[in-house]
């Protein structure tokens, strides 16, 4: 039976927007830090925030997947053709994958590379890969390479949202917009 609701679950909508804000902040901080010389200030301090945001996003992604698995998604708008539906699903699956894989590869790089693993200056995460240069290298290469995929997928997601809202005017954004 198709869902009768036209919007996603309220908790899922809140998590979506919290994720969006934190994801964009982590992306911008990571991009900025990538342009700064290693070991300098404020790069070190900003990377602490970047990593803490990444772990927070990982936890939110797990929560989000659990909520999404237990709630009914609204049916796609009738105006969506099969190509738009397929591209939308592909983009959403890519975002979920990136929300899970990016923090894992960042953790691999930091843990194995001997870098700080403090969570917002409170406690340190355990180092499961301490001193493993192969894992540090794999984590770094994968994390850095996937950063470009993040820029592309997030850019496409935002562009598609704006296209739906201002060109198609098909109420797609209203499905995820928080309600009072």
C-alpha positions, 0 to 999 in steps of 0.5 A, spaced: 500 500 500 503 506 498 504 511 503 498 516 504 503 522 508 506 527 503 512 528 508 517 524 511 517 523 519 518 529 523 524 526 526 527 524 520 526 531 517 529 534 523 535 529 523 536 531 515 537 538 517 541 537 522 545 533 518 545 538 512 548 543 516 553 539 520 555 536 513 556 542 510 560 545 516 565 539 516 566 539 508 568 547 508 572 546 514 575 540 511 576 544 504 579 549 508 584 545 512 586 541 506 589 548 503 593 550 509 600 547 511 600 541 515 601 542 523 599 549 523 594 553 527 588 554 526 589 548 521 590 543 527 584 546 531 579 546 526 581 539 524 579 537 531 572 540 529 572 537 523 573 530 526 568 531 531 563 533 526 565 527 522 563 522 528 557 526 530 555 525 522 556 518 523 552 517 529 546 521 526 547 517 519 546 510 523 540 513 527 537 516 520 538 509 517 534 506 523 529 511 523 528 510 515 527 503 516 522 503 521 518 509 518 514 509 511 517 514 506 512 518 502 510 516 495 514 520 490 510 526 487 506 524 481 510 529 476 517 524 477 518 520 471 522 514 472 529 517 470 528 523 476 526 517 481 532 513 479 537 519 479 534 521 486 534 514 489 542 514 486 543 521 489 540 519 496 544 512 496 550 515 495 549 521 500 548 515 505 554 511 503 558 517 504 555 519 511 558 512 513 564 511 509 567 518 510 568 518 518 570 511 517 576 513 513 577 519 517 578 515 523 582 510 519 587 515 517 587 519 524 587 512 528 593 509 524 597 515 523 597 517 530 593 523 529 588 526 535 582 523 536 579 527 541 571 528 541 570 536 541 576 536 546 572 532 551 575 524 550 579 521 546 576 515 541 580 508 542 586 507 536 584 501 533 589 501 528 595 504 532 601 505 528 599 501 521 602 505 516 598 501 510 591 503 514 593 510 515 595 511 507 589 507 505 584 511 510 588 518 507 587 516 500 580 514 500 578 520 505 581 525 500 579 522 494 572 521 496 572 528 498 571 530 491 565 525 490 562 529 496 562 535 493 559 533 487 554 529 490 552 534 495 552 539 489 547 535 485 543 534 491 542 542 492 542 543 485 536 538 484 532 541 490 533 548 488 531 545 481 525 542 484 523 548 488 524 554 483 523 551 476 519 545 477 515 548 483 513 541 485 513 541 492 519 536 493 522 540 498 516 541 502 516 533 503 523 534 508 522 541 510 520 542 518 513 543 520 511 547 526 
